[in-house]
Amino acid sequence: MELAHTPDDQIFREELRGWLVEHAPPPPPPEVGPALRARDVAWQRSLFDAGYAGITWPREYGGRGLTLTQQMIWYEETARAGISHVNSLFVGVSHAGPTIIACGTDEQKARWLPPILRGDAIWCQGFSEPDAGSDLASLRTTAERDGDDLVLNGVKIWTSYAQIADHQEMLVRTDPDAPKHQGITWLVCDMRQPGIEIRPIRTLVRESHFCEVHYHDVRVPIADVVGALHDGWRVARATLAYEHGIANLGQQIRMSRTVEQIVETARARGCDDAMWARIADARADVASLRAMTALMVSRISREDLPGPEGSLVKLRYGEVSQRIHELGVDVLGVDGLEFVADDHALTYGYLASLAATIGGGTSEIQRDIVAERLLGLPR
Ligand SMILES: Cc1cc2nc3c(=O)[nH]c(=O)nc-3n(C[C@H](O)[C@H](O)[C@H](O)COP(=O)(O)OP(=O)(O)OC[C@H]3O[C@@H](n4cnc5c(N)ncnc54)[C@H](O)[C@@H]3O)c2cc1C
């Protein structure tokens, strides 16, 4: 494994750092709506124009064709510049696009990939259903064939940013008689068509990026199926591998910034030795997570798809994230309760971190994957 940066990596870092000083976007508005969409697409467009979109994506689809190490540098530098780039761009850039690169036809790649990188299209993910989360393969949204179309009926839930999305990567049941993993299809649904009803769900951090999405006779052309009909579970495994493996790199790297914010707060407010010991542990946790992530990036660079070790990193990320954000509110003491009045970043981070062991697959499910696929334990 080679973790040292090459001269090209250093040049890439310095150029990007200089560019970010001039071009950082405004912070995202608190509500999910047209203002957030405008901010996110403008940021993506300026990344694209400067050659900083799709760092590892093939050049023919508008990417830079660079290494995963340079992608990691991109995350480090945007985190260093305090830029929140996740938001509504996450699905398209981090796992729908990579899935299409891995499993789509040439025509699909040419049609969908450049608009993702240019910021012309926002994507969301319609995998989870009210009765199919961890056991995703039990999903029940149906898609029946009618000529050259599939006709969709059903409900998806926890769909982040559905209200401002143009496209949705989606899993549907196309063969109800097949064994549950074999009757599923992965397709792309146009979110602006009739028959789609979007109901935002408010959460304890007040923003409502979560939605419940209802489909009433929604038509999707067969040409928008990625992989073959009924072959969606294979394609979904690629999506989930990206989602568990590298999609969260940015959040992981930004945690070191949170720890430094906690250090500044502790210095300003004063805290006892026990609290400083917890802060030291938090720094060590972030350093160990970074080392695990670097190891994973090094492995993925040699193999085509992220492997099950992504689950190890995701598991550790979720737990470390919650521990660090809990420390943040403990350092604030009673003032940590001022969230309602002040939107205090550390308190917001604490409430948001409760989702870190759920989104993208819960910690229990990551443990199952590690047990079965990495340790070879029985189901
Ligand atoms: C921030 C965030 C963003 C999300 N965005 C999206 C999105 O955009 N699109 C989308 O489709 N989904 C999204 N989700 C949904 C997410 O994928 C699901 O919440 C997750 O897969 C868990 O499913 P569930 O909520 O139905 O919980 P359940 O599957 O009902 O699980 C409930 C509890 O039972 C445990 N459990 C279940 N099965 C097992 C098992 N076999 N062994 C041990 N324990 C088990 C779970 O770990 C959990 O603690 C998002 C979730 C979050 C938190």
The ligand as an SDF file (V2000), in Angstrom:
LIG
                    3D

 53 58  0  0  0  0  0  0  0  0999 V2000
  -30.0760   10.5050    6.9820 C   0  0  0  0  0  0  0  0  0  0  0  0
  -30.7870    9.4110    6.2170 C   0  0  0  0  0  0  0  0  0  0  0  0
  -30.9710    9.5540    4.8440 C   0  0  0  0  0  0  0  0  0  0  0  0
  -31.6550    8.5630    4.1320 C   0  0  0  0  0  0  0  0  0  0  0  0
  -31.8620    8.7560    2.7930 N   0  0  0  0  0  0  0  0  0  0  0  0
  -32.4940    7.8070    2.0830 C   0  0  0  0  0  0  0  0  0  0  0  0
  -32.7400    8.0040    0.6910 C   0  0  0  0  0  0  0  0  0  0  0  0
  -32.4310    9.0660    0.1350 O   0  0  0  0  0  0  0  0  0  0  0  0
  -33.3580    7.0280   -0.0070 N   0  0  0  0  0  0  0  0  0  0  0  0
  -33.7290    5.8460    0.5750 C   0  0  0  0  0  0  0  0  0  0  0  0
  -34.2310    4.9640   -0.1330 O   0  0  0  0  0  0  0  0  0  0  0  0
  -33.5590    5.6330    1.9130 N   0  0  0  0  0  0  0  0  0  0  0  0
  -32.9480    6.5920    2.6730 C   0  0  0  0  0  0  0  0  0  0  0  0
  -32.7780    6.4100    4.0260 N   0  0  0  0  0  0  0  0  0  0  0  0
  -33.3570    5.2290    4.6600 C   0  0  0  0  0  0  0  0  0  0  0  0
  -32.3320    4.2270    5.1830 C   0  0  0  0  0  0  0  0  0  0  0  0
  -31.6980    3.5360    4.1320 O   0  0  0  0  0  0  0  0  0  0  0  0
  -33.1060    3.2680    6.1230 C   0  0  0  0  0  0  0  0  0  0  0  0
  -33.5740    4.0350    7.2110 O   0  0  0  0  0  0  0  0  0  0  0  0
  -32.2290    2.1520    6.6310 C   0  0  0  0  0  0  0  0  0  0  0  0
  -31.8840    1.2560    5.6020 O   0  0  0  0  0  0  0  0  0  0  0  0
  -32.9370    1.3480    7.7560 C   0  0  0  0  0  0  0  0  0  0  0  0
  -34.2090    0.9520    7.3750 O   0  0  0  0  0  0  0  0  0  0  0  0
  -35.4860    1.2370    8.3050 P   0  0  0  0  0  0  0  0  0  0  0  0
  -35.4690    2.6910    8.6690 O   0  0  0  0  0  0  0  0  0  0  0  0
  -36.6860    0.7130    7.5880 O   0  0  0  0  0  0  0  0  0  0  0  0
  -35.2280    0.4260    9.6360 O   0  0  0  0  0  0  0  0  0  0  0  0
  -35.5450   -1.1280    9.8670 P   0  0  0  0  0  0  0  0  0  0  0  0
  -34.9800   -1.9180    8.7520 O   0  0  0  0  0  0  0  0  0  0  0  0
  -36.9930   -1.2860   10.1690 O   0  0  0  0  0  0  0  0  0  0  0  0
  -34.6810   -1.4160   11.1700 O   0  0  0  0  0  0  0  0  0  0  0  0
  -35.1480   -1.0920   12.4870 C   0  0  0  0  0  0  0  0  0  0  0  0
  -34.1080   -1.5990   13.4740 C   0  0  0  0  0  0  0  0  0  0  0  0
  -33.9820   -3.0370   13.3900 O   0  0  0  0  0  0  0  0  0  0  0  0
  -32.6240   -3.3960   13.1500 C   0  0  0  0  0  0  0  0  0  0  0  0
  -32.5260   -4.5570   12.2500 N   0  0  0  0  0  0  0  0  0  0  0  0
  -33.2310   -4.7510   11.1090 C   0  0  0  0  0  0  0  0  0  0  0  0
  -32.8500   -5.9150   10.5140 N   0  0  0  0  0  0  0  0  0  0  0  0
  -31.8820   -6.4480   11.2930 C   0  0  0  0  0  0  0  0  0  0  0  0
  -31.0510   -7.6260   11.2130 C   0  0  0  0  0  0  0  0  0  0  0  0
  -31.1750   -8.4800   10.1840 N   0  0  0  0  0  0  0  0  0  0  0  0
  -30.1510   -7.8490   12.1920 N   0  0  0  0  0  0  0  0  0  0  0  0
  -30.0180   -6.9910   13.2280 C   0  0  0  0  0  0  0  0  0  0  0  0
  -30.7650   -5.8490   13.3740 N   0  0  0  0  0  0  0  0  0  0  0  0
  -31.6640   -5.5800   12.4120 C   0  0  0  0  0  0  0  0  0  0  0  0
  -32.0200   -2.1860   12.4640 C   0  0  0  0  0  0  0  0  0  0  0  0
  -30.6040   -2.1510   12.6100 O   0  0  0  0  0  0  0  0  0  0  0  0
  -32.7020   -1.0290   13.2020 C   0  0  0  0  0  0  0  0  0  0  0  0
  -32.0630   -0.7540   14.4190 O   0  0  0  0  0  0  0  0  0  0  0  0
  -32.1320    7.3940    4.7850 C   0  0  0  0  0  0  0  0  0  0  0  0
  -31.9700    7.2760    6.1800 C   0  0  0  0  0  0  0  0  0  0  0  0
  -31.3270    8.2590    6.8900 C   0  0  0  0  0  0  0  0  0  0  0  0
  -31.1940    8.1190    8.3790 C   0  0  0  0  0  0  0  0  0  0  0  0
  1  2  1  0
  2  3  1  0
  2 52  2  0
  3  4  2  0
  4  5  1  0
  4 50  1  0
  5  6  2  0
  6  7  1  0
  6 13  1  0
  7  8  2  0
  7  9  1  0
  9 10  1  0
 10 11  2  0
 10 12  1  0
 12 13  2  0
 13 14  1  0
 14 15  1  0
 14 50  1  0
 15 16  1  0
 16 17  1  0
 16 18  1  0
 18 19  1  0
 18 20  1  0
 20 21  1  0
 20 22  1  0
 22 23  1  0
 23 24  1  0
 24 25  2  0
 24 26  1  0
 24 27  1  0
 27 28  1  0
 28 29  2  0
 28 30  1  0
 28 31  1  0
 31 32  1  0
 32 33  1  0
 33 34  1  0
 33 48  1  0
 34 35  1  0
 35 36  1  0
 35 46  1  0
 36 37  1  0
 36 45  1  0
 37 38  2  0
 38 39  1  0
 39 40  1  0
 39 45  2  0
 40 41  1  0
 40 42  2  0
 42 43  1  0
 43 44  2  0
 44 45  1  0
 46 47  1  0
 46 48  1  0
 48 49  1  0
 50 51  2  0
 51 52  1  0
 52 53  1  0
M  END
$$$$
